[in-house]
């Protein structure tokens, strides 16, 4: 689980870095890049939702 958390953290950092580079016109925009960024954001959001779900369920068990 620790490795996955580190991998997702790196994925988010790289994705944000690429977004900044595209906005600064240092990296050209393309459809493939947009798809890759969308996939990375979806992975990050799914991971966040899953972690929150598990934490809430474990914290509110009867």
Gaussian input, Z-matrix of N, CA and C with variables (Angstrom, degrees):
# hf/3-21g

backbone

0 1
 N
 C     1     B1
 C     2     B2     1     A1
 N     3     B3     2     A2     1     D1
 C     4     B4     3     A3     2     D2
 C     5     B5     4     A4     3     D3
 N     6     B6     5     A5     4     D4
 C     7     B7     6     A6     5     D5
 C     8     B8     7     A7     6     D6
 N     9     B9     8     A8     7     D7
 C    10    B10     9     A9     8     D8
 C    11    B11    10    A10     9     D9
 N    12    B12    11    A11    10    D10
 C    13    B13    12    A12    11    D11
 C    14    B14    13    A13    12    D12
 N    15    B15    14    A14    13    D13
 C    16    B16    15    A15    14    D14
 C    17    B17    16    A16    15    D15
 N    18    B18    17    A17    16    D16
 C    19    B19    18    A18    17    D17
 C    20    B20    19    A19    18    D18
 N    21    B21    20    A20    19    D19
 C    22    B22    21    A21    20    D20
 C    23    B23    22    A22    21    D21
 N    24    B24    23    A23    22    D22
 C    25    B25    24    A24    23    D23
 C    26    B26    25    A25    24    D24
 N    27    B27    26    A26    25    D25
 C    28    B28    27    A27    26    D26
 C    29    B29    28    A28    27    D27
 N    30    B30    29    A29    28    D28
 C    31    B31    30    A30    29    D29
 C    32    B32    31    A31    30    D30
 N    33    B33    32    A32    31    D31
 C    34    B34    33    A33    32    D32
 C    35    B35    34    A34    33    D33
 N    36    B36    35    A35    34    D34
 C    37    B37    36    A36    35    D35
 C    38    B38    37    A37    36    D36
 N    39    B39    38    A38    37    D37
 C    40    B40    39    A39    38    D38
 C    41    B41    40    A40    39    D39
 N    42    B42    41    A41    40    D40
 C    43    B43    42    A42    41    D41
 C    44    B44    43    A43    42    D42
 N    45    B45    44    A44    43    D43
 C    46    B46    45    A45    44    D44
 C    47    B47    46    A46    45    D45
 N    48    B48    47    A47    46    D46
 C    49    B49    48    A48    47    D47
 C    50    B50    49    A49    48    D48
 N    51    B51    50    A50    49    D49
 C    52    B52    51    A51    50    D50
 C    53    B53    52    A52    51    D51
 N    54    B54    53    A53    52    D52
 C    55    B55    54    A54    53    D53
 C    56    B56    55    A55    54    D54
 N    57    B57    56    A56    55    D55
 C    58    B58    57    A57    56    D56
 C    59    B59    58    A58    57    D57
 N    60    B60    59    A59    58    D58
 C    61    B61    60    A60    59    D59
 C    62    B62    61    A61    60    D60
 N    63    B63    62    A62    61    D61
 C    64    B64    63    A63    62    D62
 C    65    B65    64    A64    63    D63
 N    66    B66    65    A65    64    D64
 C    67    B67    66    A66    65    D65
 C    68    B68    67    A67    66    D66
 N    69    B69    68    A68    67    D67
 C    70    B70    69    A69    68    D68
 C    71    B71    70    A70    69    D69
 N    72    B72    71    A71    70    D70
 C    73    B73    72    A72    71    D71
 C    74    B74    73    A73    72    D72
 N    75    B75    74    A74    73    D73
 C    76    B76    75    A75    74    D74
 C    77    B77    76    A76    75    D75
 N    78    B78    77    A77    76    D76
 C    79    B79    78    A78    77    D77
 C    80    B80    79    A79    78    D78
 N    81    B81    80    A80    79    D79
 C    82    B82    81    A81    80    D80
 C    83    B83    82    A82    81    D81
 N    84    B84    83    A83    82    D82
 C    85    B85    84    A84    83    D83
 C    86    B86    85    A85    84    D84
 N    87    B87    86    A86    85    D85
 C    88    B88    87    A87    86    D86
 C    89    B89    88    A88    87    D87
 N    90    B90    89    A89    88    D88
 C    91    B91    90    A90    89    D89
 C    92    B92    91    A91    90    D90
 N    93    B93    92    A92    91    D91
 C    94    B94    93    A93    92    D92
 C    95    B95    94    A94    93    D93
 N    96    B96    95    A95    94    D94
 C    97    B97    96    A96    95    D95
 C    98    B98    97    A97    96    D96
 N    99    B99    98    A98    97    D97
 C   100   B100    99    A99    98    D98
 C   101   B101   100   A100    99    D99
 N   102   B102   101   A101   100   D100
 C   103   B103   102   A102   101   D101
 C   104   B104   103   A103   102   D102
 N   105   B105   104   A104   103   D103
 C   106   B106   105   A105   104   D104
 C   107   B107   106   A106   105   D105
 N   108   B108   107   A107   106   D106
 C   109   B109   108   A108   107   D107
 C   110   B110   109   A109   108   D108
 N   111   B111   110   A110   109   D109
 C   112   B112   111   A111   110   D110
 C   113   B113   112   A112   111   D111
 N   114   B114   113   A113   112   D112
 C   115   B115   114   A114   113   D113
 C   116   B116   115   A115   114   D114
 N   117   B117   116   A116   115   D115
 C   118   B118   117   A117   116   D116
 C   119   B119   118   A118   117   D117
 N   120   B120   119   A119   118   D118
 C   121   B121   120   A120   119   D119
 C   122   B122   121   A121   120   D120
 N   123   B123   122   A122   121   D121
 C   124   B124   123   A123   122   D122
 C   125   B125   124   A124   123   D123
 N   126   B126   125   A125   124   D124
 C   127   B127   126   A126   125   D125
 C   128   B128   127   A127   126   D126
 N   129   B129   128   A128   127   D127
 C   130   B130   129   A129   128   D128
 C   131   B131   130   A130   129   D129
 N   132   B132   131   A131   130   D130
 C   133   B133   132   A132   131   D131
 C   134   B134   133   A133   132   D132
 N   135   B135   134   A134   133   D133
 C   136   B136   135   A135   134   D134
 C   137   B137   136   A136   135   D135
 N   138   B138   137   A137   136   D136
 C   139   B139   138   A138   137   D137
 C   140   B140   139   A139   138   D138
 N   141   B141   140   A140   139   D139
 C   142   B142   141   A141   140   D140
 C   143   B143   142   A142   141   D141
 N   144   B144   143   A143   142   D142
 C   145   B145   144   A144   143   D143
 C   146   B146   145   A145   144   D144
 N   147   B147   146   A146   145   D145
 C   148   B148   147   A147   146   D146
 C   149   B149   148   A148   147   D147
 N   150   B150   149   A149   148   D148
 C   151   B151   150   A150   149   D149
 C   152   B152   151   A151   150   D150
 N   153   B153   152   A152   151   D151
 C   154   B154   153   A153   152   D152
 C   155   B155   154   A154   153   D153
 N   156   B156   155   A155   154   D154
 C   157   B157   156   A156   155   D155
 C   158   B158   157   A157   156   D156
 N   159   B159   158   A158   157   D157
 C   160   B160   159   A159   158   D158
 C   161   B161   160   A160   159   D159
 N   162   B162   161   A161   160   D160
 C   163   B163   162   A162   161   D161
 C   164   B164   163   A163   162   D162
 N   165   B165   164   A164   163   D163
 C   166   B166   165   A165   164   D164
 C   167   B167   166   A166   165   D165
 N   168   B168   167   A167   166   D166
 C   169   B169   168   A168   167   D167
 C   170   B170   169   A169   168   D168
 N   171   B171   170   A170   169   D169
 C   172   B172   171   A171   170   D170
 C   173   B173   172   A172   171   D171
 N   174   B174   173   A173   172   D172
 C   175   B175   174   A174   173   D173
 C   176   B176   175   A175   174   D174
 N   177   B177   176   A176   175   D175
 C   178   B178   177   A177   176   D176
 C   179   B179   178   A178   177   D177
 N   180   B180   179   A179   178   D178
 C   181   B181   180   A180   179   D179
 C   182   B182   181   A181   180   D180
 N   183   B183   182   A182   181   D181
 C   184   B184   183   A183   182   D182
 C   185   B185   184   A184   183   D183

   B1=1.4534
   B2=1.5332
   B3=1.3161
   B4=1.4635
   B5=1.5202
   B6=1.3216
   B7=1.4631
   B8=1.5302
   B9=1.3264
   B10=1.4571
   B11=1.5268
   B12=1.3299
   B13=1.4700
   B14=1.5266
   B15=1.3279
   B16=1.4591
   B17=1.5280
   B18=1.3314
   B19=1.4670
   B20=1.5311
   B21=1.3247
   B22=1.4674
   B23=1.5248
   B24=1.3205
   B25=1.4599
   B26=1.5265
   B27=1.3290
   B28=1.4664
   B29=1.5293
   B30=1.3311
   B31=1.4645
   B32=1.5239
   B33=1.3206
   B34=1.4677
   B35=1.5253
   B36=1.3332
   B37=1.4638
   B38=1.5275
   B39=1.3215
   B40=1.4641
   B41=1.5260
   B42=1.3200
   B43=1.4645
   B44=1.5268
   B45=1.3223
   B46=1.4720
   B47=1.5289
   B48=1.3226
   B49=1.4634
   B50=1.5153
   B51=1.3162
   B52=1.4686
   B53=1.5246
   B54=1.3381
   B55=1.4716
   B56=1.5260
   B57=1.3207
   B58=1.4698
   B59=1.5285
   B60=1.3264
   B61=1.4682
   B62=1.5306
   B63=1.3168
   B64=1.4680
   B65=1.5242
   B66=1.3243
   B67=1.4652
   B68=1.5274
   B69=1.3268
   B70=1.4681
   B71=1.5262
   B72=1.3150
   B73=1.4668
   B74=1.5289
   B75=1.3164
   B76=1.4636
   B77=1.5226
   B78=1.3412
   B79=1.4683
   B80=1.5212
   B81=1.3345
   B82=1.4724
   B83=1.5317
   B84=1.3109
   B85=1.4595
   B86=1.5244
   B87=1.3306
   B88=1.4656
   B89=1.5235
   B90=1.3132
   B91=1.4611
   B92=1.5268
   B93=1.3190
   B94=1.4619
   B95=1.5182
   B96=1.3175
   B97=1.4600
   B98=1.5269
   B99=1.3079
   B100=1.4690
   B101=1.5260
   B102=1.3314
   B103=1.4703
   B104=1.5247
   B105=1.3246
   B106=1.4646
   B107=1.5266
   B108=1.3139
   B109=1.4615
   B110=1.5187
   B111=1.3168
   B112=1.4683
   B113=1.5249
   B114=1.3162
   B115=1.4704
   B116=1.5212
   B117=1.3157
   B118=1.4613
   B119=1.5322
   B120=1.3156
   B121=1.4673
   B122=1.5221
   B123=1.3233
   B124=1.4699
   B125=1.5281
   B126=1.3266
   B127=1.4681
   B128=1.5264
   B129=1.3186
   B130=1.4695
   B131=1.5283
   B132=1.3176
   B133=1.4666
   B134=1.5272
   B135=1.3242
   B136=1.4647
   B137=1.5230
   B138=1.3189
   B139=1.4588
   B140=1.5220
   B141=1.3190
   B142=1.4539
   B143=1.5274
   B144=1.3144
   B145=1.4630
   B146=1.5281
   B147=1.3182
   B148=1.4632
   B149=1.5191
   B150=1.3218
   B151=1.4701
   B152=1.5242
   B153=1.3249
   B154=1.4596
   B155=1.5205
   B156=1.3329
   B157=1.4682
   B158=1.5279
   B159=1.3103
   B160=1.4656
   B161=1.5307
   B162=1.3056
   B163=1.4614
   B164=1.5164
   B165=1.3169
   B166=1.4659
   B167=1.5307
   B168=1.3259
   B169=1.4671
   B170=1.5199
   B171=1.3342
   B172=1.4597
   B173=1.5330
   B174=1.3208
   B175=1.4579
   B176=1.5141
   B177=1.3328
   B178=1.4710
   B179=1.5187
   B180=1.3254
   B181=1.4759
   B182=1.5207
   B183=1.3185
   B184=1.4760
   B185=1.4938
   A1=110.82
   A2=116.29
   A3=119.90
   A4=110.98
   A5=116.39
   A6=120.69
   A7=110.63
   A8=116.71
   A9=120.50
   A10=110.65
   A11=117.28
   A12=120.82
   A13=110.77
   A14=116.82
   A15=120.51
   A16=110.30
   A17=116.77
   A18=120.72
   A19=110.96
   A20=117.35
   A21=120.63
   A22=110.25
   A23=117.11
   A24=120.41
   A25=110.84
   A26=116.60
   A27=120.35
   A28=111.19
   A29=116.55
   A30=120.92
   A31=110.61
   A32=117.22
   A33=121.19
   A34=110.38
   A35=117.06
   A36=120.45
   A37=111.31
   A38=117.44
   A39=121.13
   A40=110.16
   A41=116.86
   A42=120.75
   A43=111.11
   A44=116.66
   A45=119.34
   A46=111.32
   A47=116.41
   A48=119.98
   A49=112.06
   A50=116.90
   A51=120.70
   A52=110.38
   A53=116.42
   A54=119.15
   A55=111.32
   A56=116.70
   A57=120.40
   A58=110.51
   A59=116.81
   A60=120.31
   A61=111.48
   A62=117.28
   A63=120.39
   A64=109.71
   A65=116.88
   A66=119.86
   A67=111.88
   A68=116.92
   A69=120.90
   A70=111.89
   A71=117.77
   A72=124.19
   A73=112.99
   A74=117.01
   A75=121.25
   A76=111.48
   A77=115.94
   A78=122.48
   A79=106.54
   A80=117.28
   A81=118.55
   A82=111.91
   A83=114.59
   A84=121.61
   A85=109.32
   A86=116.31
   A87=120.19
   A88=109.26
   A89=115.74
   A90=120.64
   A91=110.64
   A92=116.76
   A93=120.21
   A94=112.13
   A95=116.30
   A96=120.82
   A97=110.45
   A98=116.71
   A99=120.31
   A100=111.26
   A101=116.77
   A102=120.65
   A103=109.95
   A104=116.96
   A105=120.87
   A106=110.85
   A107=117.55
   A108=120.56
   A109=110.90
   A110=117.65
   A111=120.67
   A112=111.21
   A113=116.91
   A114=120.78
   A115=110.24
   A116=117.24
   A117=120.92
   A118=111.32
   A119=116.71
   A120=120.16
   A121=110.50
   A122=117.62
   A123=120.33
   A124=111.87
   A125=117.61
   A126=120.82
   A127=109.95
   A128=116.61
   A129=120.34
   A130=111.17
   A131=117.19
   A132=120.30
   A133=111.88
   A134=117.05
   A135=120.16
   A136=110.83
   A137=117.00
   A138=120.69
   A139=110.86
   A140=116.86
   A141=121.03
   A142=111.20
   A143=117.23
   A144=121.05
   A145=111.15
   A146=116.79
   A147=120.55
   A148=111.12
   A149=116.90
   A150=120.31
   A151=110.89
   A152=117.65
   A153=120.61
   A154=109.84
   A155=116.71
   A156=121.46
   A157=110.22
   A158=117.13
   A159=121.40
   A160=110.63
   A161=117.50
   A162=120.58
   A163=111.84
   A164=117.52
   A165=121.13
   A166=110.41
   A167=117.50
   A168=120.40
   A169=110.65
   A170=117.16
   A171=120.07
   A172=111.84
   A173=117.10
   A174=120.26
   A175=112.94
   A176=117.66
   A177=120.10
   A178=112.66
   A179=117.18
   A180=119.56
   A181=110.08
   A182=114.44
   A183=119.50
   A184=111.50
   D1=-35.59
   D2=-179.45
   D3=-64.12
   D4=-40.87
   D5=179.62
   D6=-63.23
   D7=-41.32
   D8=179.58
   D9=-63.63
   D10=-42.26
   D11=179.78
   D12=-62.94
   D13=-41.05
   D14=178.19
   D15=-66.36
   D16=-40.80
   D17=179.49
   D18=-63.42
   D19=-42.24
   D20=179.21
   D21=-66.99
   D22=-38.76
   D23=177.05
   D24=-60.69
   D25=-46.31
   D26=177.96
   D27=-63.58
   D28=-39.86
   D29=177.89
   D30=-59.49
   D31=-44.53
   D32=179.80
   D33=-64.73
   D34=-43.43
   D35=-179.00
   D36=-63.79
   D37=-43.94
   D38=179.18
   D39=-65.51
   D40=-42.35
   D41=179.41
   D42=-60.52
   D43=-45.92
   D44=178.31
   D45=-64.01
   D46=-39.75
   D47=177.75
   D48=-61.77
   D49=-43.63
   D50=178.92
   D51=-64.88
   D52=-40.39
   D53=177.75
   D54=-60.01
   D55=-42.48
   D56=178.35
   D57=-64.05
   D58=-42.10
   D59=179.42
   D60=-64.00
   D61=-37.66
   D62=177.66
   D63=-67.54
   D64=-43.45
   D65=179.79
   D66=-64.50
   D67=-29.51
   D68=178.62
   D69=-86.21
   D70=3.94
   D71=-178.75
   D72=61.12
   D73=29.64
   D74=175.87
   D75=-93.20
   D76=-19.62
   D77=176.53
   D78=-127.67
   D79=131.15
   D80=-179.55
   D81=-69.89
   D82=142.82
   D83=177.25
   D84=-77.41
   D85=141.86
   D86=176.99
   D87=-151.99
   D88=164.80
   D89=179.35
   D90=-64.42
   D91=-42.02
   D92=179.39
   D93=-61.69
   D94=-40.19
   D95=178.44
   D96=-65.37
   D97=-41.82
   D98=178.54
   D99=-63.13
   D100=-41.11
   D101=178.01
   D102=-63.74
   D103=-44.97
   D104=-179.49
   D105=-61.78
   D106=-42.00
   D107=179.36
   D108=-67.66
   D109=-39.64
   D110=177.29
   D111=-62.57
   D112=-42.43
   D113=178.18
   D114=-63.39
   D115=-43.65
   D116=179.30
   D117=-62.30
   D118=-41.75
   D119=178.38
   D120=-65.76
   D121=-40.99
   D122=178.05
   D123=-63.56
   D124=-40.25
   D125=176.64
   D126=-62.23
   D127=-44.31
   D128=-179.85
   D129=-63.54
   D130=-44.28
   D131=-179.75
   D132=-67.55
   D133=-39.75
   D134=177.89
   D135=-64.82
   D136=-39.96
   D137=177.37
   D138=-63.89
   D139=-44.87
   D140=179.05
   D141=-62.10
   D142=-45.64
   D143=179.91
   D144=-62.72
   D145=-41.76
   D146=179.59
   D147=-64.62
   D148=-45.10
   D149=-179.67
   D150=-63.67
   D151=-41.46
   D152=178.27
   D153=-64.86
   D154=-44.71
   D155=-179.60
   D156=-57.71
   D157=-49.46
   D158=-178.70
   D159=-63.13
   D160=-45.21
   D161=-179.75
   D162=-62.22
   D163=-42.01
   D164=179.45
   D165=-66.73
   D166=-44.09
   D167=179.69
   D168=-62.59
   D169=-44.51
   D170=-179.70
   D171=-66.82
   D172=-35.11
   D173=-178.13
   D174=-75.78
   D175=-22.56
   D176=-175.78
   D177=-112.68
   D178=21.16
   D179=176.52
   D180=-67.51
   D181=146.89
   D182=176.55
   D183=-86.23

